Amino acid sequence: MLLDFVVTHFAGPNISQQLYVNPLGHTVLDTLMMGILKSHTSCSPFIVDDRLAKDKRFVGEDLDVCGRWDADSPCIRKLLSEGHLAIPPDWKHMFCHTSAQALCHSIGTLFGAKFAPDINTQLPVVCS
């Protein structure tokens, strides 16, 4: 898994803050969870984060985390050419074991490393 490589090869106390929080203040786990939500639910971005209130859909929604479609798939191209902005809810399926397993594996990878912060530590929000 790519996350294993990043943690193994770039590990160290100086990189931990960069690894865990993006410019919106989302942690790696936040981002993974949003990836699962955008592919498996009809949840809107503003429900996840007030700062995403202007967004009609999640960024990258045209890439299904389970591999059923991506931005180059004929079904996505047709959908976009017809003027649809978001993936129809009936294309999505309820939480699957693959996405839950990926999230659990990522938690273990990130918070099992020697330099990892305590999972209960409140990380500062990084504003851009």
C-alpha positions in Angstrom: 0.0 0.0 0.0 1.2 3.5 -0.8 0.7 4.7 2.7 3.0 1.9 4.1 5.7 3.2 1.7 5.3 6.8 2.7 5.4 6.0 6.5 8.3 3.6 6.1 10.5 5.7 3.8 9.7 9.3 5.0 9.2 8.6 8.7 10.5 10.9 11.3 9.4 13.4 13.9 9.9 16.3 11.6 7.5 15.1 8.9 4.7 14.0 11.2 2.7 17.3 11.1 3.0 17.5 7.3 1.9 13.8 7.0 -1.2 14.2 9.3 -2.9 17.5 8.4 -3.6 19.1 5.0 -4.1 22.8 4.3 -7.8 22.5 5.1 -7.0 21.1 8.5 -8.2 17.6 7.5 -6.2 14.7 8.8 -5.2 11.7 6.7 -8.0 9.8 8.4 -10.5 12.6 7.6 -9.5 12.4 4.0 -9.8 8.7 3.8 -13.2 8.8 5.4 -14.3 11.5 2.9 -13.2 9.2 0.1 -15.4 6.5 1.5 -18.3 8.9 2.0 -18.2 10.2 -1.5 -18.3 6.7 -3.0 -20.7 5.0 -0.7 -23.3 7.6 0.4 -25.4 10.5 -0.8 -23.7 12.7 1.8 -23.0 16.3 0.7 -19.6 17.9 1.2 -21.0 20.6 3.5 -22.2 17.9 5.9 -18.5 16.9 6.4 -17.0 20.4 6.6 -18.7 23.8 6.7 -15.9 25.2 4.5 -17.1 22.9 1.7 -20.6 24.5 1.7 -20.1 25.9 -1.8 -19.2 22.5 -3.3 -22.0 20.6 -5.0 -20.0 17.4 -5.0 -16.8 16.0 -3.5 -13.6 16.7 -5.4 -12.6 13.4 -7.1 -16.1 12.0 -7.0 -15.6 10.7 -10.5 -13.1 8.1 -9.1 -14.8 5.3 -7.2 -12.6 4.0 -4.3 -13.8 0.5 -5.0 -12.6 0.6 -8.7 -16.0 0.4 -10.3 -15.4 3.6 -12.4 -12.9 6.4 -12.9 -12.8 9.7 -14.7 -12.1 7.9 -18.0 -14.9 5.4 -17.8 -17.5 5.6 -20.6 -20.3 5.9 -18.0 -18.6 8.9 -16.3 -17.9 10.6 -19.7 -21.6 10.1 -20.7 -22.8 11.4 -17.3 -20.7 14.6 -17.6 -21.6 15.1 -21.3 -25.3 15.1 -20.2 -24.6 17.9 -17.8 -24.7 15.9 -14.5 -22.4 17.4 -11.9 -22.5 14.5 -9.4 -22.6 10.7 -9.4 -26.2 9.5 -9.1 -26.9 8.1 -5.6 -28.2 4.8 -7.1 -24.7 4.2 -8.5 -23.2 4.1 -5.0 -23.4 1.2 -2.7 -23.5 1.1 1.1 -20.3 0.8 3.0 -18.4 -2.2 1.8 -15.9 -4.3 3.6 -13.1 -3.2 1.3 -13.4 0.5 2.3 -13.7 -0.3 6.0 -10.7 -2.6 5.8 -8.6 0.1 4.0 -9.5 2.7 6.7 -8.6 0.2 9.5 -5.3 -0.7 7.8 -4.5 3.0 7.4 -5.2 3.7 11.1 -2.8 0.9 12.0 -0.1 2.2 9.6 -0.3 5.8 10.7 -0.7 5.4 14.4 1.4 2.2 14.8 4.7 3.9 13.7 7.2 4.8 16.4 7.0 8.5 15.7 3.2 8.6 15.4 1.2 11.0 17.6 -1.2 9.7 20.2 -4.4 9.0 18.2 -6.3 11.1 20.8 -4.1 14.2 20.4 -6.0 17.2 19.0 -4.1 18.4 16.0 -4.0 22.1 15.3 -6.0 23.3 12.3 -3.8 24.6 9.5 -5.4 27.6 7.7 -4.4 28.6 4.2 
